[in-house]
Amino acid sequence: MTSIIYCQEARELLDALGETIRDLIKLHEEQFQSLVGGDLDSTRFDPLIHMANERKHKAKYAYLHHLEIHGCSKFDEPDKM
């Protein structure tokens, strides 16, 4: 089986990206529940979602930049049978 090898910093950056994505999804879920519940002020989530998207983009490009500069995202050899 082929797998990707990451350095510790890449793993931490990927974990940070995952966390920002989870935060964004949570805000979308809260906004959806607010709408379904009849909340007339569900637009209050819009600036929070915007900021969460900015954090996600920042984390994404920090991760991608690290992979490009450091070159630590390499595939190991597939298992040979």
C-alpha positions as CSV (number, residue, x, y, z in Angstrom):
1,M,0.0,0.0,0.0
2,T,1.3,3.5,-0.9
3,S,1.2,6.2,1.8
4,I,2.4,9.8,2.1
5,I,5.2,10.6,4.5
6,Y,4.9,14.0,6.4
7,C,7.3,15.7,8.8
8,Q,6.0,16.8,12.2
9,E,5.4,20.4,11.1
10,A,3.3,19.2,8.1
11,R,1.2,17.0,10.3
12,E,0.6,19.9,12.7
13,L,-0.3,22.3,9.8
14,L,-2.7,19.6,8.4
15,D,-4.3,19.2,11.9
16,A,-4.7,22.9,12.1
17,L,-6.3,23.0,8.7
18,G,-8.7,20.2,9.7
19,E,-9.6,22.1,12.9
20,T,-10.5,25.3,10.9
21,I,-12.6,23.2,8.5
22,R,-14.5,21.7,11.5
23,D,-15.0,25.1,12.9
24,L,-16.5,26.4,9.6
25,I,-18.8,23.4,9.3
26,K,-20.0,23.9,12.9
27,L,-20.9,27.5,12.1
28,H,-22.8,26.5,8.9
29,E,-24.6,23.9,11.0
30,E,-25.5,26.4,13.6
31,Q,-26.8,28.9,11.0
32,F,-28.8,26.1,9.3
33,Q,-30.4,25.1,12.7
34,S,-31.1,28.8,13.3
35,L,-32.9,29.0,10.0
36,V,-34.9,25.8,10.5
37,G,-35.8,27.0,14.0
38,G,-37.4,30.2,12.5
39,D,-34.7,32.6,13.8
40,L,-35.2,35.9,12.0
41,D,-31.6,37.0,12.7
42,S,-29.7,34.1,11.3
43,T,-27.6,36.5,9.2
44,R,-25.6,37.2,12.4
45,F,-23.6,34.1,11.4
46,D,-22.4,35.7,8.2
47,P,-19.5,37.6,9.6
48,L,-18.5,34.6,11.8
49,I,-18.6,32.4,8.7
50,H,-16.6,34.9,6.7
51,M,-13.9,35.1,9.5
52,A,-13.8,31.3,9.7
53,N,-13.4,31.0,5.9
54,E,-10.4,33.5,6.2
55,R,-8.8,31.3,8.9
56,K,-9.4,28.2,6.8
57,H,-7.7,29.8,3.8
58,K,-4.8,31.0,5.9
59,A,-4.3,27.5,7.3
60,K,-4.7,25.9,3.9
61,Y,-2.1,28.0,2.3
62,A,0.3,27.7,5.2
63,Y,0.1,23.9,4.8
64,L,0.5,24.0,1.1
65,H,3.4,26.5,1.3
66,H,5.1,24.2,3.8
67,L,4.7,21.2,1.5
68,E,6.1,23.2,-1.5
69,I,9.1,24.6,0.4
70,H,10.0,21.7,2.6
71,G,9.1,18.9,0.1
72,C,8.1,16.5,2.9
73,S,5.0,15.2,1.1
74,K,6.5,12.2,-0.6
75,F,5.0,8.9,-1.4
76,D,6.8,5.8,0.0
77,E,7.2,2.7,-2.1
78,P,4.2,0.6,-2.5
79,D,4.2,-2.8,-0.9
80,K,5.4,-5.4,-3.3
81,M,3.8,-8.8,-3.4
